[in-house]
C-alpha cells in the first residue's frame, strides 16, 4: 500500500493523466479485484447499469470524504479501500480502478471553474464511466459517459457537481 506526498504536476492535465494511470495500475491489484467481484457477485452480470450503480454507491457511501491535511497526498486504491476514507482524488481513483477491474470504460475527469479573467482553475476531480447502452440514459454525456460525483452524499450516478446540494460531503 502506498501513500505519496510531494508529487508536483506541471498542470491539471498532467495530474489527471497521472491519476488515471494510477487507477489503471490499481485495477490489476488483487484486493481491488476482490472488492469489485464482491460488489458484482449478487447482480446479473448482463445488467451493467446495476453493477455501475453498485460501484458508485460503495465508493460514495463507504469511502468517507476527508480532505488532505496540509499538502496533497495520493493513496493507492488498496489503502483507500482498507482505510475507508480519501479526498476527491482518492475516491475518483478507487471508483475508476473498481470499474476497470470489471471491464467498464472509466476515467478520471478534471473539473474546472472559469475565472473572471477567462482562465480556468482546476478545482476538483470526478470519475466518468460508460457501458453498452449508457448513451441511452437521459444524463449521459457525449458518447455515453456518465459522471460519478463521489464526494456529495446526495449525488446520484450521472449528476454534475453543480446540480447537487453541497451541504453534505460523504
C-alpha positions as CSV (number, residue, x, y, z in Angstrom):
1,X,0.0,0.0,0.0
2,X,1.3,3.4,-1.0
3,X,0.7,6.9,0.2
4,X,2.7,9.5,-1.6
5,X,3.4,13.1,-0.8
6,X,5.3,15.7,-2.7
7,X,4.3,14.9,-6.2
8,X,4.1,18.0,-8.3
9,X,2.5,18.4,-11.7
10,X,3.1,20.9,-14.4
11,X,-0.7,21.5,-14.9
12,X,-4.1,20.0,-14.3
13,X,-3.9,17.8,-17.4
14,X,-0.8,16.1,-16.1
15,X,-2.4,15.5,-12.7
16,X,-5.5,14.0,-14.3
17,X,-3.4,11.8,-16.6
18,X,-1.3,10.6,-13.6
19,X,-4.4,9.8,-11.6
20,X,-5.9,7.9,-14.5
21,X,-2.8,5.9,-15.0
22,X,-2.6,5.1,-11.2
23,X,-6.2,3.9,-11.3
24,X,-5.3,1.6,-14.3
25,X,-2.5,0.1,-12.3
26,X,-4.7,-0.3,-9.2
27,X,-7.4,-2.1,-11.3
28,X,-4.9,-5.0,-11.5
29,X,-4.3,-5.3,-7.8
30,X,-5.7,-8.5,-6.2
31,X,-7.6,-6.7,-3.4
32,X,-9.2,-4.2,-5.8
33,X,-10.3,-7.1,-8.0
34,X,-11.6,-9.0,-5.0
35,X,-13.7,-6.0,-3.8
36,X,-15.0,-5.5,-7.4
37,X,-16.1,-9.1,-7.6
38,X,-17.7,-8.8,-4.2
39,X,-19.7,-5.8,-5.4
40,X,-20.9,-7.6,-8.6
41,X,-21.4,-11.1,-7.2
42,X,-25.2,-10.7,-6.5
43,X,-26.0,-8.8,-9.6
44,X,-26.9,-10.2,-13.0
45,X,-23.7,-9.9,-15.0
46,X,-25.6,-8.7,-18.0
47,X,-27.0,-5.7,-16.0
48,X,-24.0,-3.4,-16.5
49,X,-26.0,-0.4,-15.2
50,X,-26.8,-2.1,-11.9
51,X,-23.2,-3.0,-11.5
52,X,-22.0,0.6,-12.2
53,X,-24.5,1.9,-9.7
54,X,-23.3,-0.5,-7.1
55,X,-19.7,0.5,-7.6
56,X,-20.8,4.2,-7.4
57,X,-22.8,3.6,-4.2
58,X,-20.0,1.7,-2.5
59,X,-17.4,4.4,-3.1
60,X,-19.8,7.4,-2.4
61,X,-21.1,5.8,0.8
62,X,-18.3,3.6,2.2
63,X,-15.3,5.8,1.4
64,X,-15.6,8.8,3.6
65,X,-14.6,12.2,2.2
66,X,-11.6,13.5,4.2
67,X,-9.6,16.3,2.6
68,X,-5.8,16.1,2.6
69,X,-4.4,17.6,5.8
70,X,-1.6,20.1,4.7
71,X,-0.4,19.1,1.3
72,X,-1.7,16.9,-1.4
73,X,-1.4,13.2,-0.8
74,X,-2.1,10.3,-3.1
75,X,-3.0,6.9,-1.9
76,X,-3.4,3.6,-3.9
77,X,-6.8,2.0,-4.1
78,X,-5.9,-0.7,-1.6
79,X,-5.1,1.8,1.1
80,X,-8.3,3.8,0.3
81,X,-10.5,0.8,0.5
82,X,-8.8,-0.5,3.7
83,X,-8.9,2.9,5.4
84,X,-12.4,3.8,4.2
85,X,-11.5,7.4,3.5
86,X,-10.0,9.8,1.0
87,X,-10.4,13.1,-0.8
88,X,-11.9,13.6,-4.3
89,X,-8.7,12.3,-6.0
90,X,-8.8,9.1,-3.9
91,X,-12.5,8.5,-4.4
92,X,-12.3,9.0,-8.1
93,X,-9.2,6.8,-8.3
94,X,-10.8,3.9,-6.5
95,X,-14.0,4.2,-8.4
96,X,-12.2,4.0,-11.7
97,X,-10.0,1.1,-10.5
98,X,-13.0,-0.9,-9.4
99,X,-14.9,-0.2,-12.6
100,X,-11.9,-1.0,-14.9
101,X,-11.3,-4.3,-13.0
102,X,-14.9,-5.3,-14.1
103,X,-14.1,-4.2,-17.7
104,X,-16.0,-0.9,-17.7
105,X,-14.8,2.1,-19.6
106,X,-14.0,4.6,-16.8
107,X,-11.7,7.6,-16.5
108,X,-10.7,10.5,-14.2
109,X,-12.1,13.8,-15.3
110,X,-10.9,17.2,-14.0
111,X,-13.5,19.8,-13.0
112,X,-12.6,23.3,-13.9
113,X,-14.1,26.6,-12.9
114,X,-13.9,29.7,-15.1
115,X,-12.3,32.8,-13.5
116,X,-13.4,36.3,-14.4
117,X,-10.2,36.8,-16.4
118,X,-11.3,33.8,-18.7
119,X,-8.7,31.4,-17.3
120,X,-9.6,28.0,-15.9
121,X,-8.9,26.9,-12.3
122,X,-8.5,23.2,-11.6
123,X,-10.8,22.7,-8.6
124,X,-11.9,19.1,-8.3
125,X,-11.8,15.6,-10.0
126,X,-14.6,13.3,-10.8
127,X,-14.8,9.9,-12.4
128,X,-16.8,9.1,-15.6
129,X,-18.0,5.7,-16.7
130,X,-19.7,4.1,-19.7
131,X,-21.0,0.7,-20.7
132,X,-23.0,-0.6,-23.6
133,X,-26.4,1.2,-23.6
134,X,-25.3,4.0,-21.3
135,X,-25.7,6.5,-24.1
136,X,-29.5,5.9,-23.8
137,X,-29.7,7.3,-20.3
138,X,-31.0,10.8,-20.0
139,X,-28.0,12.2,-18.2
140,X,-25.3,10.6,-20.3
141,X,-22.8,12.9,-21.8
142,X,-21.0,12.7,-25.1
143,X,-20.6,9.1,-26.3
144,X,-22.5,7.7,-23.2
145,X,-20.1,8.9,-20.5
146,X,-21.9,9.1,-17.1
147,X,-20.5,11.4,-14.4
148,X,-19.7,9.9,-11.0
149,X,-19.6,12.8,-8.4
150,X,-18.4,10.9,-5.4
151,X,-18.0,13.4,-2.6
152,X,-21.6,14.7,-2.3
153,X,-23.8,12.5,-0.1
154,X,-27.0,13.1,-2.2
155,X,-25.4,12.7,-5.6
156,X,-26.7,10.1,-7.9
157,X,-24.7,8.5,-10.8
158,X,-24.9,11.0,-13.6
159,X,-25.3,14.1,-11.5
160,X,-23.0,17.0,-12.2
161,X,-21.4,18.7,-9.2
162,X,-23.3,22.0,-9.8
163,X,-26.6,20.1,-9.8
164,X,-26.2,18.6,-6.3
165,X,-26.6,20.5,-3.0
166,X,-23.1,20.6,-1.5
167,X,-24.2,20.9,2.2
168,X,-23.3,17.2,2.9
169,X,-20.0,15.8,2.0
170,X,-19.8,12.0,2.0
